[in-house]
Amino acid sequence: MSTQQVDVRAAESDPAESVDSFRARARAWIQENLERADPAAHIGVLRDEGADEDELAHVEHERTLQRKLFDAGFAGLCIPPEYGGQGLTTAHQRALNDEMTGYEYPARLQSPTFAPCVGVLMDFGTEEQKLEHIPAILRGEEIWMQFLSEPSGGSDVAAALTTAVRDGDEWVLNGSKIWTTGAWWSDWALCLARTNWDVPKHRGLTVFMLPLKAPGIEVHRIEMLSGSREFCQEYLTDVRVPDTDRVGQVDDGWKVGTRWMFHERMASNSPYTTLPGGGSRGGSRVTELFEVARDAGRLDDPISRDLLGEAKMLDVVKAALGERIGHGIASRSISDQSASIARLMSGLAATRMTSIGYEFTQASGAAWDSADGAVVERGTDYLMQQVSCIAGGTTEMARNAISERVLGMPREHTHDVGLAFRDVPKNRSAT
Ligand SMILES: Cc1cc2nc3c(=O)[nH]c(=O)nc-3n(C[C@H](O)[C@H](O)[C@H](O)COP(=O)(O)OP(=O)(O)OC[C@H]3O[C@@H](n4cnc5c(N)ncnc54)[C@H](O)[C@@H]3O)c2cc1C
């Protein structure tokens, strides 16, 4: 299989349209064609989304929004025209993100479909794979998931137990993946599987693309204490995948996986995602916090003002850091591993912001009334705040990557170096 690694730096080539002209065009189109986001809707993670029909209607609406952006030439700005994109630069994407702040946008499609999945397809997909899937993604016809974490653990991604065995022109996959957000309404997944048990763990992995409706894939939904049923666990039983749906070389899946995690860590600064300012669903995080303080009657309180200042500072520093790291990686002045710095900052900032929101609310943060405006559900968000430090690889793992691979500190001791994965001791749940 031929793979061609497309560099996101290509997106920095000379654009035909200046950023200023593009910005003006985007602003006019957005004002004319998109609704203002409802600040109370869908803010927060893993909340109870209500009835399944409502969630499916949101997904359909976001597919339509994506199609609208595509038809107007505002989808895939940093994707080359041959794959349905606009061939523009990250500066154009940032301008679009700014202009979309406060407007509805296809939030559920950004992560993981555009980052990391589109990033992985752009880097390792064959020409046929890219031509088949990237335009369909840009039109909102395909929503992608990532099958990385397994019930035996998610941090040690290279210890995947899901197995793929070659059978002629096909592969047969068996195993289980977990914590897949929204798999029940999605179309495709990138799946990391073990193709060789007789070599050390990083050397026996391969990546495949799977249609989620393929025979043998059972998607089970996990109900959280909050009532959310967004998380899924998938059971793969003799799932047959054609070799043409392999991404990257056989047993070289760690090369793909490393880049996959890079795109995941850079998701909020990815050239492929459209994330309105603040990165929240439809509005800036600081604006949301301002509304919480206002609705909690705390706006004139000097402590609240300090907290709002802190939130603003976090927002500004996070954005500046993300941009600097993005530029540094694009210009090769810093290593791709520096993406972990942005990932760490985004996890810590999001956790602190959630905590600030809860501090404003005092007692009504724990027991609210539907008339409490922006105060509603801050208590639930507070309980879920650690999510930002777990999803997309934990902040502990980001700290490991920064110390070992950015700062060059000694590597953590591991018991499996050089051992065939088959012989690595595993706990009972893994065997
Ligand atoms: C909102 C959300 C969405 C998610 N979406 C997806 C998804 O779409 N697809 C998917 O595949 N997964 C998804 N995940 C799963 C996520 O990637 C994993 O939860 C995460 O990688 C951690 O894996 P784990 O939960 O198995 O914890 P474990 O790997 O068991 O780790 C447990 C704890 O030990 C710490 N730890 C482990 N190893 C080390 C080490 N070497 N050094 C220091 N500390 C260590 C971890 O930081 C963590 O605190 C999602 C998670 C969340 C919260």
The ligand as an SDF file (V2000), in Angstrom:
LIG
                    3D

 53 58  0  0  0  0  0  0  0  0999 V2000
  -14.6930   12.7100   27.5330 C   0  0  0  0  0  0  0  0  0  0  0  0
  -13.8440   11.5530   27.1060 C   0  0  0  0  0  0  0  0  0  0  0  0
  -13.8650   11.1650   25.7900 C   0  0  0  0  0  0  0  0  0  0  0  0
  -13.0950   10.0730   25.3600 C   0  0  0  0  0  0  0  0  0  0  0  0
  -13.1920    9.6900   24.0590 N   0  0  0  0  0  0  0  0  0  0  0  0
  -12.4750    8.6290   23.6370 C   0  0  0  0  0  0  0  0  0  0  0  0
  -12.5970    8.1740   22.2960 C   0  0  0  0  0  0  0  0  0  0  0  0
  -13.3630    8.7250   21.5030 O   0  0  0  0  0  0  0  0  0  0  0  0
  -11.8690    7.1010   21.8990 N   0  0  0  0  0  0  0  0  0  0  0  0
  -11.0200    6.4570   22.7630 C   0  0  0  0  0  0  0  0  0  0  0  0
  -10.3700    5.5080   22.3290 O   0  0  0  0  0  0  0  0  0  0  0  0
  -10.8940    6.8440   24.0580 N   0  0  0  0  0  0  0  0  0  0  0  0
  -11.6070    7.9120   24.5070 C   0  0  0  0  0  0  0  0  0  0  0  0
  -11.5090    8.3210   25.8150 N   0  0  0  0  0  0  0  0  0  0  0  0
  -10.6880    7.5420   26.7400 C   0  0  0  0  0  0  0  0  0  0  0  0
   -9.4000    8.2340   27.1360 C   0  0  0  0  0  0  0  0  0  0  0  0
   -8.5230    8.3080   26.0350 O   0  0  0  0  0  0  0  0  0  0  0  0
   -8.8080    7.3980   28.2780 C   0  0  0  0  0  0  0  0  0  0  0  0
   -9.7030    7.4840   29.3790 O   0  0  0  0  0  0  0  0  0  0  0  0
   -7.4470    7.9000   28.6940 C   0  0  0  0  0  0  0  0  0  0  0  0
   -6.4980    7.7000   27.6670 O   0  0  0  0  0  0  0  0  0  0  0  0
   -6.9550    7.1990   29.9740 C   0  0  0  0  0  0  0  0  0  0  0  0
   -7.0960    5.8150   29.8540 O   0  0  0  0  0  0  0  0  0  0  0  0
   -7.8310    4.9820   31.0120 P   0  0  0  0  0  0  0  0  0  0  0  0
   -9.1190    5.6640   31.3210 O   0  0  0  0  0  0  0  0  0  0  0  0
   -7.8900    3.5670   30.5660 O   0  0  0  0  0  0  0  0  0  0  0  0
   -6.9100    5.1410   32.2740 O   0  0  0  0  0  0  0  0  0  0  0  0
   -5.5740    4.3350   32.5850 P   0  0  0  0  0  0  0  0  0  0  0  0
   -4.7270    4.2550   31.3760 O   0  0  0  0  0  0  0  0  0  0  0  0
   -5.9510    3.0790   33.2690 O   0  0  0  0  0  0  0  0  0  0  0  0
   -4.8770    5.3140   33.6220 O   0  0  0  0  0  0  0  0  0  0  0  0
   -5.3890    5.4860   34.9650 C   0  0  0  0  0  0  0  0  0  0  0  0
   -4.6230    6.6150   35.6390 C   0  0  0  0  0  0  0  0  0  0  0  0
   -3.2220    6.2760   35.7160 O   0  0  0  0  0  0  0  0  0  0  0  0
   -2.4300    7.3040   35.1250 C   0  0  0  0  0  0  0  0  0  0  0  0
   -1.2930    6.6970   34.4330 N   0  0  0  0  0  0  0  0  0  0  0  0
   -1.3220    5.6150   33.6200 C   0  0  0  0  0  0  0  0  0  0  0  0
   -0.0940    5.3670   33.1450 N   0  0  0  0  0  0  0  0  0  0  0  0
    0.7280    6.3190   33.6390 C   0  0  0  0  0  0  0  0  0  0  0  0
    2.1210    6.5930   33.5120 C   0  0  0  0  0  0  0  0  0  0  0  0
    2.9190    5.8510   32.7350 N   0  0  0  0  0  0  0  0  0  0  0  0
    2.6200    7.6780   34.1590 N   0  0  0  0  0  0  0  0  0  0  0  0
    1.8220    8.4750   34.9330 C   0  0  0  0  0  0  0  0  0  0  0  0
    0.4870    8.2370   35.1110 N   0  0  0  0  0  0  0  0  0  0  0  0
   -0.0410    7.1830   34.4730 C   0  0  0  0  0  0  0  0  0  0  0  0
   -3.3470    7.9810   34.1250 C   0  0  0  0  0  0  0  0  0  0  0  0
   -2.9310    9.3110   33.8730 O   0  0  0  0  0  0  0  0  0  0  0  0
   -4.6820    7.9400   34.8680 C   0  0  0  0  0  0  0  0  0  0  0  0
   -4.7640    8.9970   35.8000 O   0  0  0  0  0  0  0  0  0  0  0  0
  -12.2640    9.3950   26.2810 C   0  0  0  0  0  0  0  0  0  0  0  0
  -12.2180    9.8000   27.6240 C   0  0  0  0  0  0  0  0  0  0  0  0
  -13.0060   10.8580   28.0340 C   0  0  0  0  0  0  0  0  0  0  0  0
  -12.9510   11.2710   29.4800 C   0  0  0  0  0  0  0  0  0  0  0  0
  1  2  1  0
  2  3  1  0
  2 52  2  0
  3  4  2  0
  4  5  1  0
  4 50  1  0
  5  6  2  0
  6  7  1  0
  6 13  1  0
  7  8  2  0
  7  9  1  0
  9 10  1  0
 10 11  2  0
 10 12  1  0
 12 13  2  0
 13 14  1  0
 14 15  1  0
 14 50  1  0
 15 16  1  0
 16 17  1  0
 16 18  1  0
 18 19  1  0
 18 20  1  0
 20 21  1  0
 20 22  1  0
 22 23  1  0
 23 24  1  0
 24 25  2  0
 24 26  1  0
 24 27  1  0
 27 28  1  0
 28 29  2  0
 28 30  1  0
 28 31  1  0
 31 32  1  0
 32 33  1  0
 33 34  1  0
 33 48  1  0
 34 35  1  0
 35 36  1  0
 35 46  1  0
 36 37  1  0
 36 45  1  0
 37 38  2  0
 38 39  1  0
 39 40  1  0
 39 45  2  0
 40 41  1  0
 40 42  2  0
 42 43  1  0
 43 44  2  0
 44 45  1  0
 46 47  1  0
 46 48  1  0
 48 49  1  0
 50 51  2  0
 51 52  1  0
 52 53  1  0
M  END
$$$$
